[in-house]
Amino acid sequence: MAERNADRTKGLVIINTGDGKGKSTAAFGLLLRAWGRGMKVGAVQFIKGETSKFGEHMAFAKMGIEIIPAGRGFTWTSHNLDVDAAKARRGWETATEMLLSGNYDVVLLDEVTYPLRYGWLETAEVIGVLRRRPEMTHVVLTGRNAPAELIEYADLVTEMRPIKHPYHEQGIVAQKGVEY
């Protein structure tokens, strides 16, 4: 068991993964909490498109929180994966700048596991950048199927597991303000 020290702090690497709903929602809640404490927060979204107008985009714009959509939407339905891969790489370049700049207390890499899963980003490269970030910069990574190496490196990992969902149970579609 790791040594316990009640006075020790460091920037945490937090992963929200699993097949259940709520990974990004929880991460945005953490950003909101940190922002409320006067911390500088920012996010890069690896699936949401540059023209996306989801609830988090509208709310964060009102609060002056930087959120950068770096994808094209649902990548798994794409007809040109090369474009999606290039967008993921550009998103990663932006994320790397944010992580290493020292200008953020908390950085969210939303849905970053998908570019990792598709081989557009390398897990070792992501971990390498996480190792080089300023000591007190917290990072939250979200998405299904987080790689084992990333889970091993992280300080806190939560797996969201579906138990019941209104779409599967009742045919209720995604709703404004809840899912988007």
GIPELIN-V296411 format. One record per residue. N is the residue number from 1. RES is the residue in three letters. SS is DSSP state (2 for helix, 1 for strand, 0 for the rest). PHI is phi in degrees with one decimal (none if undefined). D_CENTER is the distance of its C-alpha to the mean C-alpha in whole Angstrom. Layout:
# GIPELIN-V296411
<<N;RES;SS;PHI;D_CENTER> <N;RES;SS;PHI;D_CENTER>>
This chain:
# GIPELIN-V296411
<<1;MET;0;none;28> <2;ALA;0;-65.0;26> <3;GLU;0;-63.9;29> <4;ARG;0;-97.8;28> <5;ASN;0;-146.7;28> <6;ALA;0;-63.3;28> <7;ASP;0;-96.5;28> <8;ARG;0;-83.3;25> <9;THR;0;-133.3;22> <10;LYS;0;-165.7;19> <11;GLY;0;-68.5;16> <12;LEU;0;-92.7;14> <13;VAL;1;-105.0;11> <14;ILE;1;-118.1;9> <15;ILE;1;-120.7;8> <16;ASN;1;-111.4;8> <17;THR;1;-133.8;10> <18;GLY;0;109.0;13> <19;ASP;0;-89.2;15> <20;GLY;0;-86.3;15> <21;LYS;0;-74.8;14> <22;GLY;0;115.5;12> <23;LYS;2;-63.5;8> <24;SER;2;-70.0;7> <25;THR;2;-57.6;10> <26;ALA;2;-64.5;10> <27;ALA;2;-65.0;7> <28;PHE;2;-67.0;9> <29;GLY;2;-62.8;12> <30;LEU;2;-64.7;11> <31;LEU;2;-60.9;11> <32;LEU;2;-62.2;14> <33;ARG;2;-60.9;16> <34;ALA;2;-63.8;15> <35;TRP;2;-58.6;16> <36;GLY;2;-62.0;19> <37;ARG;0;-89.2;20> <38;GLY;0;83.4;20> <39;MET;0;-85.5;17> <40;LYS;0;-86.0;16> <41;VAL;1;-126.4;12> <42;GLY;1;-158.4;10> <43;ALA;1;-144.5;7> <44;VAL;1;-121.1;7> <45;GLN;1;-106.4;7> <46;PHE;1;-88.8;8> <47;ILE;1;-114.9;10> <48;LYS;1;-58.6;11> <49;GLY;1;-76.7;14> <50;GLU;0;-61.1;16> <51;THR;0;-101.0;18> <52;SER;0;-60.5;16> <53;LYS;0;-133.4;17> <54;PHE;0;-79.6;15> <55;GLY;2;-54.2;16> <56;GLU;2;-65.3;13> <57;HIS;2;-64.7;14> <58;MET;2;-65.7;18> <59;ALA;2;-66.0;17> <60;PHE;2;-67.4;15> <61;ALA;2;-62.0;18> <62;LYS;2;-64.4;20> <63;MET;2;-92.2;19> <64;GLY;0;77.1;18> <65;ILE;0;-94.8;15> <66;GLU;1;-77.6;13> <67;ILE;1;-132.6;11> <68;ILE;1;-114.3;11> <69;PRO;1;-74.6;11> <70;ALA;1;-123.1;12> <71;GLY;1;-118.0;13> <72;ARG;0;-130.1;16> <73;GLY;0;105.2;15> <74;PHE;0;-73.4;15> <75;THR;2;-54.8;16> <76;TRP;2;-67.2;18> <77;THR;2;-107.0;20> <78;SER;0;-67.8;21> <79;HIS;0;-99.1;24> <80;ASN;0;-144.3;23> <81;LEU;2;-67.3;21> <82;ASP;2;-63.9;22> <83;VAL;2;-65.9;20> <84;ASP;2;-62.9;17> <85;ALA;2;-63.0;17> <86;ALA;2;-64.7;18> <87;LYS;2;-64.4;16> <88;ALA;2;-61.5;13> <89;ARG;2;-63.5;15> <90;ARG;2;-65.1;15> <91;GLY;2;-61.0;12> <92;TRP;2;-66.7;12> <93;GLU;2;-61.1;15> <94;THR;2;-63.1;13> <95;ALA;2;-61.6;10> <96;THR;2;-60.2;13> <97;GLU;2;-59.3;15> <98;MET;2;-61.7;13> <99;LEU;2;-64.4;13> <100;LEU;2;-92.3;16> <101;SER;2;-69.5;18> <102;GLY;0;78.8;18> <103;ASN;0;-92.3;18> <104;TYR;0;-125.8;15> <105;ASP;0;-89.7;15> <106;VAL;1;-138.9;11> <107;VAL;1;-124.5;8> <108;LEU;1;-101.3;4> <109;LEU;1;-109.1;3> <110;ASP;1;-78.3;2> <111;GLU;0;61.6;5> <112;VAL;2;-71.2;6> <113;THR;2;-67.9;8> <114;TYR;2;-67.7;10> <115;PRO;2;-60.4;12> <116;LEU;2;-67.8;12> <117;ARG;2;-63.6;14> <118;TYR;0;-81.6;16> <119;GLY;0;81.0;17> <120;TRP;0;-81.1;16> <121;LEU;0;-127.6;14> <122;GLU;0;-100.1;16> <123;THR;2;-57.9;14> <124;ALA;2;-61.6;17> <125;GLU;2;-66.2;16> <126;VAL;2;-61.9;13> <127;ILE;2;-62.6;14> <128;GLY;2;-58.9;17> <129;VAL;2;-69.0;15> <130;LEU;2;-59.0;13> <131;ARG;2;-66.5;17> <132;ARG;2;-91.4;18> <133;ARG;0;-67.3;16> <134;PRO;0;-55.9;18> <135;GLU;0;-54.6;19> <136;MET;0;-99.4;18> <137;THR;0;-83.5;14> <138;HIS;1;-84.5;12> <139;VAL;1;-133.6;8> <140;VAL;1;-116.3;6> <141;LEU;1;-118.2;4> <142;THR;1;-126.8;4> <143;GLY;0;131.3;7> <144;ARG;0;-69.7;11> <145;ASN;0;55.1;13> <146;ALA;0;-58.4;11> <147;PRO;0;-62.3;14> <148;ALA;2;-56.1;17> <149;GLU;2;-64.2;17> <150;LEU;2;-70.5;13> <151;ILE;2;-61.1;14> <152;GLU;2;-62.4;17> <153;TYR;2;-72.3;16> <154;ALA;0;-64.5;13> <155;ASP;0;-89.4;15> <156;LEU;1;-140.8;14> <157;VAL;1;-129.1;13> <158;THR;1;-121.0;13> <159;GLU;1;-104.5;14> <160;MET;0;-84.0;14> <161;ARG;0;-122.2;17> <162;PRO;0;-73.3;19> <163;ILE;0;-116.0;23> <164;LYS;0;-152.9;23> <165;HIS;0;-138.0;22> <166;PRO;2;-63.5;24> <167;TYR;2;-68.9;24> <168;HIS;2;-71.6;25> <169;GLU;2;-83.8;28> <170;GLN;2;-130.9;29> <171;GLY;0;73.3;28> <172;ILE;0;-81.5;26> <173;VAL;0;-77.7;24> <174;ALA;0;-55.1;20> <175;GLN;0;-121.8;21> <176;LYS;0;-55.6;20> <177;GLY;0;86.4;19> <178;VAL;0;-109.4;18> <179;GLU;0;-97.5;16> <180;TYR;0;-147.8;15>>
